[in-house]
Amino acid sequence: MTGIRSNMRTKIRYILAFTLTVLILFVLYLKGPKTPKPSYSKISEDTVVGYAFNNGEKRSGAAVAPINWKSHVRKSEKDRDNEVKETSKISSKQNEQYHRDCKPKVNITLLKVHKTGSSTLQNIFLRYGDKNNLNFAIPPIGHHLGYPQYFEKKHMIPVNGACNIYCHHSRFSSEVLDVMPPNSVYISILRDPVPVFESAFTYFKMDGRAGMPGDPDAMTKFLQRPKHFYNKMRSKVHARNVMLFDFGFPEEDFDDDSLIQKAIKMIEKQFNLIVIAEYFDESLILLKELLCFSLEDIAFFKMNSRKENSVHQLSDQLKKKYN
């Protein structure tokens, strides 16, 4: 009996020690380095560092290395103008040969922007990646890659080999460039900000967050006193500048017009194509040419679209107030 009790005590000690070790590791993980907020105040036109547009704060205990835009972005305006002139000299026969030689791109980054119709665009890339057995950046749970936090590698399941397609909801950061291959094509989508706000207000039930749950006039009241209701919200995600927020711009700088203009220029440099929701079909033709896709590849079904009678119709006066 004494031997049995001794063995039991030993087993209990092992179990307690193991449990304590797991708890300590979990606490250390929770207290790990936080994602630094981006700052646009010291950005040059050619170089960007850190999370999206960071000015060199430390990340994960180490200094963030500058990213040379020239190695990641499209060619300069002058180079592109010269290419257009040269292309115009190519005969139709040579042009056909060019299209025959064009190889479909397999490394694609889609920044999926909320309430812009991005699910329809995402579906194109999900089908394409599945058809061609490509690797995706997939969240371990749900459909967000860390959103609304800035994207970090820990927000995705590790892949064997290169990550080919990045197309789940996330907030853009420089770590997207670290995850995706250098020759990735960067794509996103934008929409008129008024219907974006209307859709976000309805979908995310912002009437409740603004202290007006169930009020059919909540959106009108919000737009009449936006600062009042915005400041009342505990969570301000999706309540203002939804699209710019997804591109990584910090909330606290939403009133700084000069930084917003600088961010827009940097977005233009980083992204090869911005699809415009109101010109979706035309944008798909540009997408097809950019990625060397077939017509079958860009075939689409509208995803997550609402019925017309569920859309709140805003007056012209309120639309102007929002803009």
C-alpha positions in Angstrom: 0.0 0.0 0.0 2.8 2.4 0.9 4.4 1.8 -2.6 1.1 2.5 -4.3 0.6 5.7 -2.4 4.1 6.8 -3.2 3.5 6.2 -7.0 0.2 8.1 -6.8 1.9 11.1 -5.1 4.6 11.0 -7.8 2.1 11.0 -10.6 0.2 13.9 -9.0 3.4 15.9 -8.7 4.1 15.3 -12.5 0.6 16.4 -13.4 0.8 19.5 -11.2 4.2 20.4 -12.7 2.9 20.0 -16.2 -0.2 22.1 -15.6 1.9 24.8 -14.0 4.3 24.8 -17.0 1.4 25.2 -19.5 -0.1 28.1 -17.4 3.2 29.9 -17.3 3.7 29.5 -21.1 0.1 30.8 -21.7 0.7 33.9 -19.5 4.0 34.6 -21.3 2.2 34.4 -24.6 -0.5 36.9 -23.5 2.1 39.3 -22.2 4.2 39.0 -25.4 5.2 42.1 -27.5 2.3 44.2 -28.7 1.8 45.3 -32.3 3.0 48.9 -32.4 0.6 51.5 -33.8 1.7 53.0 -37.2 2.8 56.6 -37.6 2.7 58.4 -40.9 4.4 61.5 -39.7 7.9 60.6 -40.9 7.2 58.9 -44.2 9.2 59.6 -47.4 7.8 58.9 -50.8 10.3 56.1 -51.5 10.6 54.3 -48.1 8.1 52.9 -45.6 8.9 51.0 -42.5 7.1 49.0 -39.9 3.4 48.2 -39.7 1.9 49.5 -42.9 3.4 53.0 -42.6 5.4 52.9 -39.4 8.3 55.3 -38.6 10.7 52.8 -37.2 9.2 51.7 -33.9 10.4 48.4 -32.5 8.6 45.2 -33.4 8.9 42.0 -31.4 11.9 43.3 -29.6 13.9 44.2 -32.8 14.1 47.3 -34.9 11.9 47.3 -37.9 13.9 47.2 -41.1 13.0 49.8 -43.8 11.2 48.5 -46.8 12.5 49.8 -50.1 9.3 50.6 -52.1 11.3 50.2 -55.4 11.6 46.5 -54.8 7.9 46.0 -54.1 6.0 48.5 -56.1 5.1 49.2 -59.7 7.4 51.1 -62.0 7.6 54.9 -62.0 5.2 57.0 -64.0 7.9 57.8 -66.5 8.8 54.1 -67.0 5.1 53.2 -67.4 4.6 56.1 -69.9 7.6 54.8 -72.0 6.1 51.3 -71.9 2.8 52.6 -73.2 4.6 54.3 -76.1 6.5 51.2 -76.9 3.4 49.0 -76.7 1.6 51.2 -79.1 4.2 50.3 -81.7 3.7 46.6 -81.4 1.7 45.1 -84.3 -1.5 43.1 -83.7 0.4 39.9 -84.5 3.1 40.6 -81.9 0.3 41.6 -79.5 -1.3 38.2 -79.9 2.0 36.5 -79.4 2.4 38.5 -76.2 -0.9 37.2 -74.9 0.0 33.7 -75.8 3.3 34.0 -73.9 1.7 35.6 -70.9 1.8 33.3 -67.9 -0.9 33.4 -65.2 0.2 34.9 -61.9 0.1 32.6 -58.9 1.2 34.9 -56.1 -1.7 37.3 -55.4 -2.4 39.6 -52.5 -6.0 40.8 -52.1 -6.6 43.3 -49.4 -10.3 42.5 -48.7 -12.0 45.8 -47.7 -15.2 45.7 -45.7 -18.5 46.5 -47.4 -17.1 47.1 -50.9 -18.2 43.8 -52.6 -14.8 42.3 -51.8 -16.4 38.8 -51.1 -17.3 38.5 -54.8 -13.6 39.3 -55.7 -12.3 36.9 -53.0 -14.4 34.1 -54.4 -12.6 34.4 -57.7 -9.2 33.9 -56.0 -10.5 31.1 -53.8 -11.7 29.2 -56.8 -8.5 29.9 -58.7 -6.2 28.8 -55.9 -8.2 25.6 -55.3 -8.2 24.8 -59.0 -4.4 25.2 -59.2 -3.6 23.7 -55.8 -2.1 26.9 -54.4 -1.3 27.8 -50.8 -3.5 30.2 -48.9 -3.0 32.5 -45.9 -5.7 31.0 -43.7 -6.6 32.1 -40.2 -6.6 29.4 -37.5 -10.2 30.2 -36.7 -12.9 32.2 -38.3 -12.3 34.3 -41.4 -10.3 37.2 -40.1 -6.5 37.4 -40.2 -6.2 39.1 -36.8 -8.6 41.9 -37.8 -9.0 44.7 -36.5 -5.3 44.3 -35.3 -2.6 44.9 -37.8 -1.7 41.7 -39.5 1.1 39.5 -38.1 2.4 36.1 -39.1 0.9 34.6 -36.0 -2.6 35.4 -37.3 -2.3 32.7 -40.0 -1.7 28.9 -40.1 1.9 28.2 -41.2 2.2 26.9 -44.8 4.6 24.4 -46.3 6.5 26.4 -48.9 5.5 29.8 -50.4 2.2 31.4 -49.5 0.5 32.1 -52.9 -2.8 33.7 -52.2 -3.7 36.2 -49.4 -7.4 37.1 -49.6 -9.0 37.0 -46.1 -10.1 40.0 -44.1 -7.1 41.7 -42.5 -5.7 45.1 -41.7 -2.8 45.8 -43.9 0.7 45.9 -42.4 4.3 45.4 -43.6 4.2 41.8 -42.5 1.9 41.1 -45.4 4.9 41.9 -47.6 7.1 39.5 -45.4 4.6 36.7 -45.8 4.0 37.0 -49.6 6.7 36.4 -52.3 8.4 39.4 -53.7 6.8 39.0 -57.1 3.2 39.1 -55.6 0.6 41.2 -57.4 -1.2 43.5 -55.0 -5.0 44.1 -55.5 -7.7 45.8 -53.5 -11.2 47.2 -54.0 -12.9 50.5 -53.2 -16.4 51.8 -53.3 -18.3 55.1 -52.9 -17.9 55.8 -49.2 -21.6 56.7 -48.6 -23.0 53.2 -49.4 -20.0 51.7 -47.6 -21.0 53.6 -44.4 -24.7 52.7 -44.9 -23.9 49.0 -45.4 -21.5 49.0 -42.4 -23.9 50.8 -40.1 -26.6 48.3 -40.9 -24.6 45.1 -41.0 -22.6 45.8 -37.8 -25.6 47.0 -35.9 -24.0 50.3 -35.1 -27.4 51.7 -33.8 -26.8 49.7 -30.6 -23.2 50.8 -30.3 -24.3 54.4 -30.7 -26.9 54.0 -27.9 -29.9 53.8 -30.2 -30.7 50.1 -30.4 -33.7 49.4 -32.7 -34.3 53.0 -33.6 -35.3 53.1 -37.3 -33.9 56.6 -37.6 -30.6 55.8 -35.9 -28.5 56.3 -39.1 -30.1 59.7 -39.8 -29.5 60.8 -36.2 -26.0 59.6 -36.3 -25.2 61.6 -39.4 -26.8 64.7 -38.0 -24.5 64.5 -34.9 -21.6 62.2 -36.0 -19.0 63.4 -33.5 -21.4 63.1 -30.6 -22.3 59.5 -31.4 -18.9 58.4 -32.6 -17.3 59.5 -29.3 -19.9 57.6 -27.4 -19.0 54.3 -29.0 -16.7 51.9 -27.1 -15.7 50.1 -30.3 -15.3 52.6 -33.2 -14.3 49.9 -35.8 -16.3 50.4 -39.1 -17.8 53.6 -37.8 -15.5 56.0 -39.7 -13.2 55.7 -42.7 -13.8 52.0 -43.0 -11.7 51.6 -46.2 -8.7 53.7 -45.0 -8.7 51.8 -41.7 -8.4 48.5 -43.5 -5.4 49.9 -45.4 -3.7 50.3 -42.1 -4.3 54.0 -41.4 -4.6 54.8 -37.6 -7.9 56.1 -36.2 -6.2 58.9 -34.3 -5.0 60.5 -37.5 -8.3 60.5 -39.3 -8.5 64.3 -39.1 -5.0 64.9 -40.5 -5.5 65.6 -44.2 -1.8 65.8 -45.1 -1.1 62.4 -43.7 -4.2 61.0 -45.5 -2.9 62.4 -48.8 0.5 60.9 -48.1 -1.1 57.5 -47.3 -3.1 57.6 -50.5 0.0 58.1 -52.6 1.7 55.2 -50.9 -1.3 53.0 -51.5 -1.1 53.9 -55.2 2.5 52.8 -55.2 2.0 49.5 -53.4 -1.1 48.2 -55.2 -1.0 47.1 -58.8 -4.7 47.4 -59.3 -7.6 49.0 -57.3 -10.9 47.5 -58.4 -13.8 50.1 -58.3 -17.0 48.4 -57.1 -19.2 50.8 -59.3 -17.2 49.6 -62.3 -16.7 46.0 -61.3 -17.1 44.5 -64.8 -14.6 46.9 -66.3 -12.2 46.4 -63.4 -12.4 42.6 -64.0 -11.1 43.1 -67.6 -8.1 45.0 -66.2 -7.7 42.2 -63.6 -7.7 39.5 -66.3 -5.0 41.3 -68.3 -2.9 42.0 -65.2 -3.0 38.3 -64.0 -3.1 36.7 -67.4 -6.3 34.9 -66.3 -8.8 33.2 -68.6 -12.4 34.3 -68.9 -13.4 31.3 -66.9 -11.1 32.4 -64.1 -12.9 35.8 -63.7 -16.4 34.4 -63.9 -18.2 35.4 -60.7 -21.4 35.2 -58.6 -22.4 38.1 -56.4 -21.6 37.2 -52.8 -23.2 38.6 -49.6 -25.3 41.2 -51.5 -28.5 42.5 -49.9 -31.9 43.0 -51.3 -32.7 46.5 -52.5 -35.5 47.0 -50.0 -33.1 46.4 -47.1 -30.9 49.4 -48.1 -31.5 52.7 -46.3 -32.0 55.5 -48.7 -30.1 58.6 -47.6 -31.1 62.1 -48.6 -28.7 64.2 -50.8 -28.3 66.5 -47.8 -27.1 63.7 -45.5 -24.9 62.3 -48.3 -23.2 65.7 -48.6 -22.8 65.8 -44.8 -21.1 62.4 -44.8 -18.7 63.4 -47.5 
